[in-house]
Amino acid sequence: MSLEKLLIDLIIDFVTNSESNRFSSDSEERIWDKPLVGFSKGDDPYYHFFKKDIGDFYLTPDEFFYKAIEGSNADGNILSVVSWVLPQSAKTRHDNKIEQYYPSERWVKARLTGDDFNKKLSGHIVSELEQKGIRAVAPMTSSIFEFKRSDKYGYASNWSERHAAFVSGLGTFGLCDGLITAVGKAMRCGSVIIESVITPTSRQYKEYNEYCLYFSKGICMKCADRCPAGAINQHGHNKDKCREYQRNTIAPFTSKEYNLESTCCGLCQVGVPCENCIPRRLT
């Protein structure tokens, strides 16, 4: 079995069967649906473009690998990035779709419990690979992962799961900065950098925003209509305005109403044509 096939099966099996992918210990209902998996080369030119575009603090796969594993001098041409997309369930999407100002309780639980699961998934992949003698690093759980401020984009980090998914052929960006994939925008991403060469997934797009109806056809902007903070317009996503709403409005609400500490929102990810597919027309 090829390493590519092994990784795809490993990720799908963990998402399907892990008890961690449940809303609670007494529930059989999965948080995340069947995942998408893609691969990219560690020296793909896009990773170097991100560093120039986002900021010098942004790490390419070889830089992240080198910093995370002491004594490593891995070159990008012997590294691959394994990327995956975890789709929200139809019920979670439905519950958040009917909300207008605050996220639904189910959406918040999916974000909190689901993010814990996403980290366990990355750890599981690293562990399985290391047993086969393949060194690997999970950026989202690494001690060197950190948030920074980009002069061009504002709030940012030194590794982006969405950008890795884009390079790995899994989707393109929308007006609200979300990644539009074959299973839509209501999802979470993850990635692992591995010291092995895997054939990269072919990108079925030429432009970074090709799947967005606004950028491709000049129509839609439903995500802007859905944003209670007014943080999305024809110029894109205002991260500072978004974060202010999350911290000052959503956080107190989820704490009081749901007894959950969270700043997640996700209203722009549902009730839009790209919620669970690549949109072909305005619906």
Backbone torsions as a table, in degrees:
resi	resn	phi	psi	omega
1	MET	NA	133.4	178.8
2	SER	-68.5	157.2	178.3
3	LEU	-63.5	-36.2	177.8
4	GLU	-59.3	-49.3	179.9
5	LYS	-64.7	-40.2	179.3
6	LEU	-59.9	-43.3	-178.1
7	LEU	-68.8	-41.9	178.0
8	ILE	-60.3	-47.5	179.6
9	ASP	-63.6	-39.1	-179.3
10	LEU	-61.9	-45.6	-178.0
11	ILE	-68.8	-46.6	-179.7
12	ILE	-63.3	-41.4	-179.9
13	ASP	-64.1	-41.7	-178.9
14	PHE	-66.7	-42.3	179.0
15	VAL	-65.0	-38.9	-176.6
16	THR	-74.0	-39.8	-168.4
17	ASN	-111.6	-14.8	-177.3
18	SER	-67.6	134.8	176.6
19	GLU	-66.7	-18.5	179.6
20	SER	-71.5	-22.3	178.4
21	ASN	-88.9	53.1	179.4
22	ARG	-136.6	150.5	178.5
23	PHE	-69.0	-28.7	177.6
24	SER	-157.8	166.6	-176.8
25	SER	-66.3	-23.4	-179.3
26	ASP	-103.2	17.9	179.9
27	SER	-118.6	140.6	175.9
28	GLU	-94.9	-2.6	-175.5
29	GLU	-78.8	124.4	-179.0
30	ARG	-77.3	145.3	175.1
31	ILE	-73.2	-49.1	-176.0
32	TRP	-108.7	141.5	175.7
33	ASP	-83.1	-176.6	-177.1
34	LYS	-55.3	128.9	-173.7
35	PRO	-82.6	162.6	167.4
36	LEU	-101.1	147.1	180.0
37	VAL	-132.6	136.1	177.8
38	GLY	-140.7	167.0	-177.1
39	PHE	-136.1	150.0	174.5
40	SER	-143.2	158.1	178.9
41	LYS	-75.8	143.3	-180.0
42	GLY	-65.1	-21.1	179.1
43	ASP	-108.8	23.2	176.4
44	ASP	-56.4	132.4	-178.2
45	PRO	-54.5	-27.3	-179.6
46	TYR	-60.6	-36.7	-179.1
47	TYR	-63.1	-36.5	177.9
48	HIS	-74.6	-32.5	175.3
49	PHE	-63.8	-42.4	179.2
50	PHE	-56.8	-42.3	-178.8
51	LYS	-60.8	-40.9	178.9
52	LYS	-72.9	-37.4	-173.9
53	ASP	-80.3	-43.8	-175.4
54	ILE	-84.0	-44.0	-179.3
55	GLY	154.7	155.5	-176.3
56	ASP	-63.5	-19.7	179.3
57	PHE	-71.6	-19.2	-179.2
58	TYR	-69.2	132.9	-175.1
59	LEU	-100.6	132.7	172.0
60	THR	-75.2	164.5	-179.5
61	PRO	-53.2	-43.2	-179.6
62	ASP	-68.2	-35.7	177.3
63	GLU	-66.3	-43.8	-179.7
64	PHE	-64.4	-45.2	-179.6
65	PHE	-61.3	-44.5	-178.7
66	TYR	-62.7	-42.0	-178.9
67	LYS	-74.3	-33.5	-175.4
68	ALA	-78.5	-32.8	-179.4
69	ILE	-109.8	108.5	-176.0
70	GLU	-59.6	132.4	178.7
71	GLY	85.8	-2.2	-179.2
72	SER	-81.7	141.8	173.3
73	ASN	-130.9	39.1	-175.1
74	ALA	-61.7	134.5	176.1
75	ASP	-93.2	148.6	-177.5
76	GLY	-58.6	-26.9	-176.3
77	ASN	-76.4	-5.6	174.6
78	ILE	-113.6	11.9	179.4
79	LEU	-113.6	154.2	171.9
80	SER	-133.6	154.8	174.7
81	VAL	-111.1	124.2	175.6
82	VAL	-97.5	121.7	-176.9
83	SER	-124.0	146.6	178.5
84	TRP	-140.7	159.2	178.0
85	VAL	-123.6	128.9	178.7
86	LEU	-108.2	106.5	-176.9
87	PRO	-76.6	141.0	172.5
88	GLN	-67.6	148.0	178.1
89	SER	-71.5	160.9	-179.8
90	ALA	-60.9	-38.3	-179.2
91	LYS	-67.3	-41.1	178.5
92	THR	-64.6	-41.9	178.1
93	ARG	-63.9	-41.2	179.9
94	HIS	-61.8	-46.4	-177.6
95	ASP	-61.7	-36.9	-179.7
96	ASN	-80.5	-26.2	-178.9
97	LYS	-65.7	-32.9	-177.2
98	ILE	-82.6	-5.9	177.0
99	GLU	-87.2	153.5	-178.6
100	GLN	-122.3	-28.2	-174.5
101	TYR	-122.1	-30.1	-177.8
102	TYR	-131.0	154.4	177.3
103	PRO	-70.8	151.9	176.5
104	SER	-71.3	158.5	179.7
105	GLU	-62.1	-39.9	-179.6
106	ARG	-63.7	-40.6	178.7
107	TRP	-61.5	-43.8	-179.9
108	VAL	-64.2	-42.8	178.4
109	LYS	-63.6	-39.5	179.0
110	ALA	-63.4	-38.1	179.7
111	ARG	-67.3	-46.4	-176.6
112	LEU	-70.9	-56.4	-179.4
113	THR	-68.1	-37.8	-179.1
114	GLY	-66.6	-35.2	177.2
115	ASP	-68.4	-37.3	175.2
116	ASP	-61.1	-42.8	178.4
117	PHE	-63.4	-41.8	-179.5
118	ASN	-58.3	-39.8	177.8
119	LYS	-68.2	-38.8	177.6
120	LYS	-64.7	-38.1	177.8
121	LEU	-61.4	-46.0	179.9
122	SER	-63.7	-39.1	177.9
123	GLY	-65.5	-37.5	178.6
124	HIS	-63.5	-42.5	179.3
125	ILE	-63.5	-46.9	179.7
126	VAL	-58.8	-45.9	-179.1
127	SER	-61.7	-45.8	-179.5
128	GLU	-64.2	-39.1	179.2
129	LEU	-69.0	-41.8	-179.9
130	GLU	-62.5	-33.1	176.1
131	GLN	-64.9	-22.1	178.0
132	LYS	-97.7	8.9	177.9
133	GLY	80.2	18.1	179.5
134	ILE	-108.2	118.1	179.7
135	ARG	-73.2	143.1	-177.3
136	ALA	-150.4	154.6	180.0
137	VAL	-134.4	132.8	174.9
138	ALA	-101.8	103.6	-176.7
139	PRO	-53.4	-40.5	-173.5
140	MET	-66.5	-20.6	179.4
141	THR	-112.3	3.9	-178.6
142	SER	-75.3	146.6	179.1
143	SER	-68.8	-16.5	-179.0
144	ILE	-93.2	-5.0	175.7
145	PHE	-67.6	133.0	-179.6
146	GLU	-154.7	157.2	177.0
147	PHE	-93.9	143.8	-179.4
148	LYS	-135.9	-175.8	175.0
149	ARG	-123.1	120.5	178.7
150	SER	-85.3	135.1	177.7
151	ASP	-61.2	-30.5	-176.1
152	LYS	-92.0	-36.6	-172.0
153	TYR	-117.1	-3.6	-179.3
154	GLY	79.4	-136.0	-177.1
155	TYR	-55.4	125.3	-177.0
156	ALA	-154.2	-177.8	178.5
157	SER	-141.0	169.7	-177.2
158	ASN	-84.7	1.7	171.1
159	TRP	-154.2	137.4	-178.9
160	SER	-121.6	122.3	178.0
161	GLU	-66.3	-36.8	179.8
162	ARG	-65.8	-41.8	-179.8
163	HIS	-67.2	-37.5	176.6
164	ALA	-64.1	-38.9	178.3
165	ALA	-65.9	-38.4	176.5
166	PHE	-60.6	-48.5	-179.5
167	VAL	-63.9	-31.1	-176.7
168	SER	-86.6	14.9	172.5
169	GLY	79.7	18.9	-173.4
170	LEU	-99.0	-9.8	178.9
171	GLY	165.8	173.3	177.9
172	THR	-124.4	165.0	-173.6
173	PHE	-83.6	151.0	178.0
174	GLY	-108.9	-179.3	-178.0
175	LEU	-58.4	-34.6	-177.0
176	CYS	-90.0	9.8	-179.4
177	ASP	81.7	-8.0	177.7
178	GLY	-69.8	153.9	178.8
179	LEU	-91.7	123.4	179.3
180	ILE	-92.6	117.0	-175.9
181	THR	-116.7	-179.7	178.2
182	ALA	-63.4	-20.7	175.8
183	VAL	-108.1	17.5	176.0
184	GLY	92.5	-167.2	-174.9
185	LYS	-101.3	-17.1	-179.6
186	ALA	-82.2	84.0	-173.8
187	MET	-162.5	176.2	172.7
188	ARG	-128.4	151.2	-179.8
189	CYS	-112.2	162.3	172.9
190	GLY	-154.3	164.9	179.6
191	SER	-158.0	158.6	174.0
192	VAL	-138.6	135.8	176.1
193	ILE	-95.8	126.0	-175.6
194	ILE	-123.3	150.7	179.8
195	GLU	-90.8	72.3	179.2
196	SER	-165.6	151.4	-178.8
197	VAL	-96.9	122.0	178.1
198	ILE	-124.0	141.3	177.3
199	THR	-59.9	123.7	-177.5
200	PRO	-68.4	150.7	176.1
201	THR	-71.0	133.6	179.4
202	SER	-68.3	129.6	177.6
203	ARG	-83.1	122.2	-177.8
204	GLN	-90.2	32.4	179.8
205	TYR	-150.9	157.5	-179.9
206	LYS	-109.6	-31.3	-177.7
207	GLU	-106.2	150.5	-177.1
208	TYR	-69.5	-18.3	-178.0
209	ASN	-123.6	26.2	-171.3
210	GLU	-62.0	-32.3	-175.6
211	TYR	-83.9	-7.0	-178.8
212	CYS	-83.9	125.8	-178.5
213	LEU	-63.3	-31.6	-179.8
214	TYR	-68.8	-46.2	-178.0
215	PHE	-74.1	-33.2	-176.2
216	SER	-88.0	-30.0	-175.4
217	LYS	-130.2	-3.6	178.9
218	GLY	72.4	21.5	-179.3
219	ILE	-126.2	174.4	172.3
220	CYS	95.8	-103.7	-173.6
221	MET	60.7	26.2	177.7
222	LYS	-62.7	-31.9	179.3
223	CYS	-64.5	-34.6	177.0
224	ALA	-66.6	-40.3	177.6
225	ASP	-63.4	-33.2	-176.5
226	ARG	-80.0	-17.2	-173.8
227	CYS	-78.8	114.2	-178.5
228	PRO	-72.9	-14.3	-178.2
229	ALA	-92.8	-7.6	-176.1
230	GLY	64.1	33.2	-174.6
231	ALA	-94.0	2.5	-179.3
232	ILE	-126.1	130.1	173.5
233	ASN	-145.4	-167.6	-175.8
234	GLN	-64.5	-14.3	178.6
235	HIS	-90.4	-8.2	178.4
236	GLY	121.2	-149.7	-172.3
237	HIS	-108.5	121.2	177.0
238	ASN	-87.1	100.3	-174.6
239	LYS	-63.5	-38.4	-177.9
240	ASP	-66.3	-42.6	178.9
241	LYS	-65.4	-38.8	178.3
242	CYS	-63.3	-48.9	-178.2
243	ARG	-65.3	-35.0	178.0
244	GLU	-62.8	-42.8	178.3
245	TYR	-66.1	-41.9	-179.9
246	GLN	-61.7	-45.1	-175.6
247	ARG	-77.1	-42.0	-173.1
248	ASN	-90.1	-22.3	-177.3
249	THR	-114.6	-52.5	-175.6
250	ILE	-71.3	-45.6	-177.0
251	ALA	-56.9	-48.3	176.9
252	PRO	-63.0	-35.5	-179.6
253	PHE	-66.3	-50.2	-177.6
254	THR	-65.6	-32.5	178.3
255	SER	-67.9	-44.1	-177.2
256	LYS	-76.4	-46.5	-172.3
257	GLU	-84.7	-34.8	-175.5
258	TYR	-112.3	-7.4	-174.0
259	ASN	56.4	39.0	178.7
260	LEU	-129.1	133.8	-179.5
261	GLU	-92.1	105.2	-176.7
262	SER	-156.8	151.8	174.3
263	THR	-116.4	10.8	-176.2
264	CYS	-72.5	152.8	-178.2
265	CYS	-128.4	-74.5	175.4
266	GLY	74.8	7.7	-178.2
267	LEU	-64.6	-29.7	-179.9
268	CYS	-77.2	-7.0	-178.9
269	GLN	-92.2	-10.7	-177.3
270	VAL	-128.9	159.7	-177.1
271	GLY	70.6	24.4	-179.1
272	VAL	-131.2	156.6	-178.5
273	PRO	-59.6	-25.3	-177.9
274	CYS	-98.6	17.4	-178.1
275	GLU	-56.9	-48.6	-175.0
276	ASN	-135.9	23.7	179.2
277	CYS	-165.5	174.4	169.8
278	ILE	-86.6	114.1	-173.7
279	PRO	-70.4	139.2	176.9
280	ARG	-107.4	-21.4	-179.4
281	ARG	-154.2	166.9	178.3
282	LEU	-75.1	126.6	-179.9
283	THR	-120.9	NA	NA
